[in-house]
């Protein structure tokens, strides 16, 4: 693999590389990670209000950090 200095197209190596199972696996892992993160945030938003109410913490107290 040569130096990138003086090359007219530094991405030529990436453009000519073949798509392998490893690349597909990494794309699937990234997609599942994004889905899981969104699912986590949605569930936390749905659960936090009833959880605060069960402990008797109002929205004003929780926003001020006073418990």
C-alpha positions in Angstrom: 0.0 0.0 0.0 1.6 3.2 -1.1 1.6 6.7 0.2 -1.5 8.9 -0.3 0.7 11.9 -1.2 0.5 12.6 -4.9 -2.4 10.3 -5.6 -5.2 11.8 -7.7 -7.9 9.8 -6.0 -7.1 8.8 -2.4 -10.4 6.8 -2.1 -9.6 4.5 -5.0 -8.6 1.7 -2.7 -11.9 1.9 -0.9 -13.9 2.2 -4.1 -12.3 -0.9 -5.5 -12.6 -3.0 -2.3 -15.1 -5.9 -2.4 -18.0 -6.0 0.0 -17.4 -8.9 2.4 -19.5 -10.6 5.1 -17.6 -8.6 7.7 -18.9 -5.3 6.2 -22.5 -6.5 6.1 -22.2 -7.8 9.7 -20.9 -4.4 10.9 -23.7 -2.5 9.1 -26.3 -4.8 10.8 -24.7 -4.3 14.2 -24.7 -0.5 13.7 -28.4 -0.6 12.6 -29.4 -2.7 15.6 -27.5 -0.4 17.9 -29.3 2.6 16.6 -32.7 0.9 17.0 -31.8 -0.3 20.5 -30.8 3.2 21.6 -34.0 4.7 20.3 -36.0 2.0 22.0 -34.2 2.6 25.3 -34.9 6.4 25.2 -38.6 5.8 24.3 -39.1 3.3 27.2 -37.4 5.6 29.6 -39.6 8.5 28.6 -42.7 6.4 29.1 -41.7 5.0 32.4 -40.2 8.0 34.2 -43.4 9.9 34.8 -45.3 7.0 36.5 -42.1 6.2 38.4 -41.8 9.7 39.7 -45.5 9.7 40.7 -45.2 6.4 42.6 -42.4 8.0 44.7 -44.5 11.2 45.2 -42.1 13.4 43.3 -43.9 16.2 41.3 -42.6 17.6 38.0 -41.6 20.8 39.7 -39.6 19.0 42.4 -37.9 16.8 39.8 -36.9 19.8 37.6 -35.5 21.6 40.6 -33.6 18.6 41.8 -35.4 18.7 45.2 -36.6 15.3 46.4 
